[in-house]
Amino acid sequence: MLKGPLHDGIVIPGANLVVITETDLTGNRATSPEGKRLAAKRRNTVDPLALTAGDLVVHDQHGIGRFVEMVERTVGGARREYLVLEYASSKRGQAADKLYVPMDSLDQLSRYVGGQAPALSKLGGSDWSNTKTKARRAVREIAGELVSLYAKRQASPGHAFAPDTPWQAEMEDAFGFTETVDQLTAITEVKSDMEKPIPMDRVICGDVGYGKTEIAVRAAFKAVQDGKQVAVLVPTTLLADQHLQTFGDRMAGFPVTVKGLSRFTDAAESRAVIDGLADGSVDVVIGTHRLLQTGVRWKDLGLVVVDEEQRFGVEHKEHIKSLRTHVDVLTMSATPIPRTLEMSLAGIREMSTILTPPEERYPVLTYVGPHDDKQVAAALRRELLRDGQAFYVHNRVSSIDSAAARLRELVPEARVVVAHGQMPEELLERTVQGFWNREYDILVCTTIIETGLDISNANTLIVERSDTFGLSQLHQLRGRVGRSRERGYAYFLYPPQVPLTETAYDRLATIAQNNELGAGMAVALKDLEIRGAGNVLGVEQSGHVAGVGFDLYVRLVGEAVEAYRAALQAAEDGQTVTTPEPKDVRIDLPVDAHLPPDYIASDRLRLEAYRRLAAAADDAAVDAVVEELTDRYGALPEPAERLVAVARLRLLCRASGITEVSAPSAATVRLSPITLLDSAQVRLKRMYPAAGYRATTSTVQVPIPRAGGVGAPRLRDVELVQMVANLVTALQGKPQQEIGITSASPAPMTREERQAR
């Protein structure tokens, strides 16, 4: 017997059996609840397999270097993998300096994002330290501004929404798809924020087509259940029209009045909607920036939903910002603007990230190349053969009709229609509605389709003159296709006779490379890299961003915010507080600690595991990585257990202020910096009579004990790591800590079982 999902009904005459599925009854296809979650990645971390020779990276302690290669070295009998980085030569006329970064220190690296290519840092010099100090000084001002905004919001009286009503559950159960794991998490977080007496300010970050709208629908319905009004702000009239249909369909059957307000709305209806907002008869209004005009008054506004925030102008954003102190605000974005990212990562605005693609969603096959009429005709015919529709983007209104005429000649059997923003509102609405209803096969249009348009039957996109578009525009356009079970195709074309500019080449290369599901964040960061940070963060900060890279800059802002908060709290308590800069911990011991290729065969998955261990902030995070590895690949082999022990030792050293643990010879271990009181020095001599302590350099040197009697080999691997951990805890006067694998592991899998997984 085979077990699996049945998507369509079947008739079995011999058994007198008719099977009817949910699809037959509701028209919506049911999906299986098991969702495949994409790996949650730290923003812009270094993936060694994605690096090519010459790429710029930032090391937290050593500055900006250039990636050379990935190598494997055996030192003192211990095998480890390293990234080789090239830095500026410390002496004129000599070869560049090289830094070997072990895989367990990958958390110290981030890709450089900052516009123009910077000069490489010098190893051991003070330039990098000075650059970071200047950037820290600059971000303190931002931290003060962000914290005051946060404090103002925390102090503002907001409306605490009541728990879900039975109607809420009924409306949510009518959703025609199975929610993804991340969708459910985001919905829970939004509802939790709404039920607090502090105004919500949450960002939902998810790629195009990942189900952000459903989260907004549920939040809006919850607000209406409490007698509040909801404003849904969208950047384009087409998106307003589509959201109006979606919200109306989802809330049909409940006493909720949903209206639209955009340039598609005639004068009489606009007046009626505005009057309805004032007297409370309109519950949910979906509109463009017209909602922000001074003539609009609300009876009891409780929630503002902002879709695609990056598309609104500065004045509109300021208006939205003024609302944040007293109403709940939910912002949705596929490629968040850096300022939003900055505030979210600094903890000022809450962020929910949707990384799970919808069930049975495939990446859009992307082609970048010169324009060729034969290829265009073949692509359109292939779409028509599967009864699909196509978008053809021509972004010049003056010549869009001639482009449509050319397509009619190339594919005479196709029904071609034109749509652009300068058409009369009624005609534009009728045209898009006709395309929605499959009255036309090809929509020749400008970028008005860029934001949010959802036509599941249109799965081929052709973009003329793609060299003239911005990177986020290209990504948004590609998001219009591949939104159903059918495979989507995107063709980004440029004139064969016109040479591409360097910027255009970079954009098109990026869109071709980042074609997997959930590539929005990578595209946003690459866009920032190509344009330079000054265009988006303001001139004042752009120099500091260029100096340290955007990733490190945002982390500095986060640290400054934490320091500012701690200082405010300490001032209230009549104390002073200092927050030292977090240090890297270098552990260089004769320990064969690595993830063997026969344990995790895939290089990418193996390096992802290295990165997760390196970034673990506490023992619980290390345990989570161990649990996941054990679940996916079986019991950890000995080299992997040693790697986990080294990760735990790093956490212990970081908490104790120790930044270096090394074995200068096969017989000794050195720890620094460490300051010992007289009592601790006595304890050290009692434990290891031959140990030495230098107060001038804050260094402890201890002989490595032997594993047995005289002539036996000295401790190494996990036993050596445990010995160092015991030494650190003893000198700190703390109880000993077991740093090996503490949880019971299942029986090891065979290699065939691991490959089957």
N, C-alpha and C positions, 0 to 999 in steps of 0.2 A: 504494500500500500504506500502511495506517495502522499506526503502532507505538504500543502503549500497554499498560497492565496489564490482565490478564484475571482477574477476581475469582472467577467461577463457571464451572463446567464447561459445555461445549456439545456438541451432537450435530449433525453435518452429514451427513444421510442420503445425499445425492447423491455425496459424496466418500468414503462409507464411513469416516468419521472421527469418533472420540470424543475430545474433549479433556478431561482430568481435571486440575483445579487442586489446589493445596495445601489449599485450603479443603475440597474434597471428601474428601481423605485424612485430614486431621487435625482438621477442625472449626474450626481457627483460621484467620482470614483473613490471607493474606500481604499485606504492604504494600511499597510501593516504597521503595528506600533513600534517595531524595532527600527530605530533610526541610527544611521552611521554618523558618529560625531567626528568632525575633523579635529586633528590634534590642536589643542589650544597652544598657541605660540606666544612667547613674550614678544612684544612689539619690536620689530626690526632687529631681532637677534641675528647672530651670524650663523648661517647654514654653510659649513665648509664646502659642501657639494655644490652650492649655488655660487660660490666665489670663483672668479676667474683671475688668473695672474694679472696683477696691476690694480685690482679693486682696492679702494681705500677703506680702512677700518679704524675704529677708535678703541684704544685700550685705556681703561679708566686710570691706570697709574702711569702709563708711559706715553700716551698721546696718540697722534695720528700716524699710522704706518701704512705700508702697502703690502697686500697679501702676495706671497711668492708661491708657496706650495704646501701640501700636507705630507708629513713624513712620519715614519715609525723608527724609533731609536731604542737601543738597549743600553742602559746605563747602570753599571753595578749589578748586572744580572737581572735588572727589572726592565720589562718591555712596556713602552708607552707610546701613544700617538700624539703628535704635535702639529700645530699650525706654525709655519715660518713667516714672520713679518719682517719687512725691510724698513729701516729708519734712516734718517739723514746721517751722513758720516760724521763722527765726532772729531775727526781730523781732516783738514783740507787735503784734497788730492788722494785720499784713501778710499777703499771700497766702502759701500754702505754697511751700516751695522745691522745685525740680524738678531731677532728675538724669537726664541722657541716658546710657544704658549701651549702648555699641556691641555688635553681635552677636558680635564676636570676644572679648568679655569675659564671655560667658554663664557661664563656669565660676566666676565670682565670686558668682553668685546661687544661692539655694536657696529653696524655698517655706518660709514660716514654719509650724512645727508646734510647738505648746506649750500648747494649752488656751485660756485666756482671751485675748481680744484685747489686745495690749500697746500702750503709747504709741509713737508714731512717733519715730524718732531725729532729732536735729538734725544737719544737714550742718556739718562743720567744728568741732563741739563736742567736748568731752572725755568726754561721758556714755557714748557707745558704747565708746570705748577703755577706760574704767573698768569697764564691764560685762564686756567680754571679759577684762580682767585678772583680775577676781574669779573668773570662770568657769575661767580657766586655773589659778588657784591651787587651786580646788576639785578640779579633775580630776587634779591631781598626786597627791593621796592615792589616788584610784582607780587611777591608773597604777601606783603602787607595789604595790598589792594584786594587780593583774592580772599584773604582771611577776613577782612572787614566786610566784604560782600557776603561771605558765608555766615559771619556772626549776625549780620543784619537779617538774613533769611531765617536763621535759627531763632532770633528774638521776635520775628513777626508772627502774629497770631494767624494761623491758617485754619482751614476747615478739616476736621477729622471725619472722613467718610465712614459710614456704617459698614459692618461686614456684608458679604454677598447675600443677596435676597434669592428666594426660589426662582424668580424670573431670570436672574443673572445666570443661574445654573442651566435653566431651560434654553436661554439664548446661546450659551456657550456649547451646549450639547448638540445644537443644530449646525455646528461647523462641519462642512462637508469633507474635511480632511483630518488625518491624525496629526496632532500637534507634535512638533519636534521637541527634543529634550530641552534645547535652549529657549524655544518659544515658551514652554511651560515655566521655566526658571524666570524668564523676563516678566511674564504675566504675574507671577507670584511677587516678584520684587516691586513691580509697579503698584499692585494692590496694597502691599505692605506700606509703601510710601504714602499712598492716598489715605490710609487709615490712621496716619499719624497727624498730630495737630500742627505740624510744621509744613510750610508749602513745599511740595515736591519739585525737584529740578533734576530730572533724569534724562539721560541720552540713551536711545536704543540704537546701537551700531550693528548693522547687519547688511550683508551684500544684497544686490538687487534681486528681488524675487524670493527673499528668505522669510517672508511672512510677517513683516513689521506692521502692515496695515491691520491685521487681525488683533494685534496687541492694542492698537489705538481704538479699534471698535469696542473691545471689552472694557477698556478704561473709560471711554465715553459713556457706555451704557451704565457702568457703575456710578458715574457722576450724576447721570440723569435720575437714577433710582433714589438719589438723595436730594432731589429737587433742585439740582444745580444745572446751569447751562454750560454747553461745551462749544468752543471755537476750534475748528480744524483749519489751520493755515497752510495753503499749498502755493507753490511758486507759479504754476501755469493754469490757465483756464481748462485745458484738456484734462489735467490731473484732477482739478476740482470736479469736473463733470463725472469722471470715472469714480472718484471717492464717493460722490453723492449717490451713485448707483449702488456701490458696494455697501455703504452704511445703510442706505434705504432698504436694500434686500435683507441684510442681516437683522435689522430691527423691525422688519415688517411683522405684523401680528402682535406688536406691543404698543401701548399708548405713548409712543415717542414721535415727536414731529421733527423731521430732518429736512432742512432747506439748504439751497445753494445761493451764493452771492458772488458773482463774477461778471465779466463783460458779456457772457452768454445770457445773463439775466436781464430781461427788459425793465424799463423804468418803473412800471406799475408794480411788477413783482418785487423789484428791489425795495420799493417803499414799504410794501406789505411785510417783507422779511425784516426790515429794520424796525418797523412798528412792533412786529412779533417778538423781537429780541428785547425791546423796551418793556413790553407788557408781560413777557414770560411765556407767551403761547408757542414760541419756537424753542425747542430743547437743544438741538444740535444744528450748527450752521457750518457749512464747508465753503470756504472761499479763498480768494487771492488776497493781495494786500489791501483790497477795498475794505476788509474787515477792520483794518487799523486806522481808517479815516475817522476824523473827529466827530462826524455826525452819527456814528454808531454808539448807541447806549445800551447797557445790559441791565436786566432786572437783577440777576444773581449769577454772575459768571464764576464758575468753579474750576474749570479745566481748560487749558490751551494746549492743543497738539500742533507742533510745528513739523511739517514734513519737508525734508531736504533743506535744512537750515542754510546750507552754504549758498543757495540760490537767491537768498534775500539780500537786499542792499543794506548799507550801514544804518540809514535812518530807521528802516523797518526793524532791524535787529535791536536798536536802542529802545524802540517802542516795546518790543517783546521783553527786553531786559527789565523795563520798568514794571511789567506785570509780575515778574518773578518773585517779588517780595511779598505778594499777598494772594496769588492764585497758584494752583498746581500747574507745572509746565512739563510736558513730555515732548522731547525733541527726537526726531528720527532722521537717520542719515546713513547712506551707503558708504560714502567716503568723507568722513568728518573733517571739517576744516581744522587746521593746526591749533587754533585758539580753543576750540571745543576739546580736542585731544588733550591739550595742555591742562585745562581746568579739570577734566575728568581724571587724568592720571594724578593730578595733585590732590584729588579727593574733594574738590569743591563741588563738582557736579557728579552725581552718581552715574555710573555707566553700566548698561547691560549689553553684552555682546552675543550676537547670534551667529554661531559658527556652523551649525548643523544645516546641511542642504536639505531641501524638501525631498521626500521619497521619490526615487526613480528620476531624479534630475541629473542630466548629463552636462559635462562642460561643453561650451559652444566651440565648435571647430572654427578656428580663426585663420584666415589667409590674408597676408599683406603682400601687395605686389603692384606692378604697373597695370593701368587700365587696359582692358582688352575686350572689345565688343563680343567676340565669340565666347569668351569665358562668362561674361555677364548673361548672355542669352542662355548658355548651358545651365548656369546656376538657377536662373528663373524657371526654366523648363523643368528642371529636376524637382523644384518645389511644387510646381503645378501638377506634376505627375502623381504626387502623394496628396493631392487635394488641399495643399497648403496655400498660404499667402506670403507676400514679401514686402519689406520696406526698401525703398530706394531713396537714399538721402542725397539731395542736391541743394546746397545751402545758399543759393542765389535766387531770390524771387524773380529778378529780371529775366532770367533764362530758364526758369523751372519748367515752363510750358514746352519749350523746345526740347528739353531733356525727356519729358514725357512722350513727345512725338517720336523721338528717336527710339524709345523703348517699344512703342507701338509698332514701329517698323521691324525691330529686332525680334519681338515676340508677338506677332499679330493676333494669336489666339487668346492673349491675356486681356483682361478688363483692367485698364489703367486709369487711375484717378489722381488728381493733384490736391495737396493740402499745404497751406502755409499761413503764418500769423497775420498777414495783411488782407486776407479774405474777409468778407462780411461774416459776422459772427454766426448767423443762421446757416449760411452755406458751409462754413467750416464744421459746425456741429453736425450738420446733415451728412457731410462727406465722411467724417470719422465714424459716425454711427453706421453709415452704409458699409464701410470697410469692416466694422465690428460684426455686422450682420451677414458678411461674406457676399455682398453684392459686387465687390471688386476683388481683383486678384493682387494687384500691385498698387501700393500707395507711394506716389512720388511726393516727397515732403522735405521740409527744412528740419531744423533740430527741434521743432515743437514736439516731436515724439520722444525727446530725450528723457524726460522725467516722468517715471511712474506709469506710462501707458502700458496696459496689460491686455494684449490680444493673443491668447494662447495658440490660435491657429496660424499665426504669422511666425515662421521659423527660419526665414532667410533674410539677412540684412546686407545691403550693398551700399557702401558709403563712397561717393565721388570726392575727389580732392581731400582725402583723409589727412593729407599733410598739413592742412590749414586748421585742424581741430586741436583743442586742448586734450590732455591725457584723460582727465576725469570725464570729459564729454564723450570720448571714444568708449570708455568703459561703460558709461551710462547707456549709450546707444546700443552696445553689444548686449546689455541686459534686457533689451526689448524682445530678444528672441531666445529660444530654448527654455521657455517657461512652462513647458508641458512634458508629456512623455516622449515627444518627438525630439530628435537631435537637432540642435540649432546650428546654422552656418552664418558666419560673418565675414564679409569681404571688405577689407579696407584698401581702397585703390588710390593711386596717385598718377599724374600724367607721366608717361614714359620719357617724354622729351625734356622735362623740367628737372634739373638736379635737386635732390632733397637738401634742405639745410641740416646742420648738425642737430639742432633741437628737434626738428621734425623726424629725423632718423631715430633719435633716442626715444621719442614718444612711440613711434610705430614699432620699434624693436621691443619696447616694454609691453605694449598691448599684445604682441605676438607671444612673448615669453610667459606673461601672467594670464594664462587662459584657463586655469583650473578653477573649480568652484571656490568661492570665497576669496577671490583675489583683490577685493576692493581696498583693503588696508594697504597691501603692497603697492597698488597703483597710486593711492593717495600719497604715500611716502616718496615714491619715485617722482611724482608730479612736483612735490616740494623740492626734491633734489634738482630737477631740471630747471625750475623757475627761480630757485633761490629763496631763502626764507624771508628776505626783506619785503617781498611783495605781499606776504600774508601776515607776518608778525609785526610789521612796523619797522621803520628805519632804526629806532633807538636800540632795539634788541638784535637786529639782524647781524651786526658785527660779532656779537657774542655767540650767536648761533653758528656763524661761519667758523668761529674759532674752535668750538668744541664739538660741533655736530648737533643736529636737532635731538637725537635720542638722548644723549648725555645732558643736553640743555634742559629737556623736560624733566629728567630725573633730578637735576639740580633744583628746579622749581619745586618739585615734590618734597625734597629734603628741606628746602628753605621754609616751605609752608609748615612742615612738621616742627621745625626749630622755632618758628614764629609762634605757633600754638603753644609749644612747651614753655616758651619765655613768658607768654601772657598768663598761662596758668601759674607759673612760678611766681610772677609778680603779684598775683592775687594772694598767693600763700606767703608772700614776704620773703621769697628765696630767689637765688640767681641760678641759672642753668646754662651749661655750655654743651654744645652738641658737636663732638669731634667728627671729622670726615671719615666715612667708612673706609677701611683699609682692605686690600687684598691679602689673602693668606697664602704664602707659598710653601708647599710641602714637598720636599725633595728627599725622599727616603728610599732605601733599597727594597721597594715593595713592588712586586709584579701585579699591578692593579690595572686591569683593563676589561673590556667586554669582548670576549673572543668572537670572531666571525662565525664560528660554527654554533654559537649560542644565538646570536642575532645575525642572520645572514645578510639582510638588507643594510647597506651602508647608511642609507638615510635614516632608517629606524634606529640603528645603533648610535648614530651621532645625536639623534633627538634624545635618546636615553642619557647620553653623556651630558647634554645641555640641561636636561631636567635635574640631574643630580647636582650639577654645578650651581644651578640657580636655587636649590632648596634652601629655604631660610631658617628652618628649624628641623628637629628630629621627626616631627609629624610629617613634614613634607618628604623627608628621606624615606620614612616608612611607606608613604603613599606610592613613591616610585618603585620601591622594592615589591610592594604588593601587586602593582600593575605588571611589572616584569615577570614575577612568579606566575601570575595568572595567564599571561600571554605566551611565555616561553618555557615555563617549568622552573624547577629549583635553580638558584643561581650557582654557576660553577665557581670554583675557588678564586680565580682572578677577579670575578665580578664581586664576590663577597669582600675581597680586599679593597676594591674600589669604593664600596659602600662604607667600609671602615674608615677609609681616608676622608670621605665626605663628612662623616660624623666628627672626626678629629678636627677638620677645618672649622666646623661650627663651634666646637669647644674652644679652639684657639682664638677665634674671632671674638667670642664672648669674654675671653680673658685678656684681650688686647695684644695677643702674640701674632706677629705677621710673618715669621719665618721659622720653619722647622726643617733642618737639613742634616745630612750626615757628611761632614767634611772629610771623614775617613771611614773605613769599614768598621772602625771600633768605637766611634763616638757619635753622639747626637747633640746638635746645638739648637737652642731656642732663643729667640729675641723678638722684640724687646720685652724684658720682664724685670720688674723691680721687686727685690726680695727684702722684707723686713728681717731683723736679726733672728726672730723666731723661725721664719721660713728658711733662713740659711742653715740654722741648726738642724731643721727637719731634713734638708737636702743632704747634709753631711751624714746624717744617721742612715738615710736610705742608700746613698751612694758615696762611700768615703772618698773615692777618687774624683768626685765631681768638682767642678770649678765654677765660681761666679765672679763676673767682672762688673762692678757697679758702674764704672765709667762708660761701658758700652751696653749696659743692661742685658748681658748675655749669660746664659747658663749652658755649660758643656758637661755632658754626662757620658760615661762609658756604656756601651751596649752590652748587657749581660749575655753570658753564654747559655745555650739551651740545655746544657748538661754539666758534666764535670770539666776538669782541666782538659784542654784540647778539643772540646766540643765546639761546633760552629756557633757563632753569635746569633741572637734572635733576628728574625727578619719576617717580612710579610705581616699577617694579622697580629702575631705575637708582638712584633716590634711596635706596631701602631697602638696596640693596647697598652704597652709599657709606657709610651710617650703620653698617652691619655691619662694613665694613672699618675705620672709625674706632674702633669699640669694641674690636675685636681688636688693632689697632695700639697703642692706649693701654694695653691689658692685657699687651702684649708677647707676644701669641699669634699663630699663623699665621692667615692670612685664611681665611674660610669662605664657600663658595658657598651662597647661600640661595635661589636660584631653583629651578625644577623641574630636578632633576638627572637623573632617569631618562628614557630615551627614551620619548616618548609615541606611541601609535598614531595613525593618521590620524583627524582629527575625524569624529564621526558627523554625519549630517544630523539635523535636528530630528525628522523622521518616524521615523528609526531609534531615537532616544532615547525617543520616545513609545511605540514598539513594545516597547522594553525595559520 
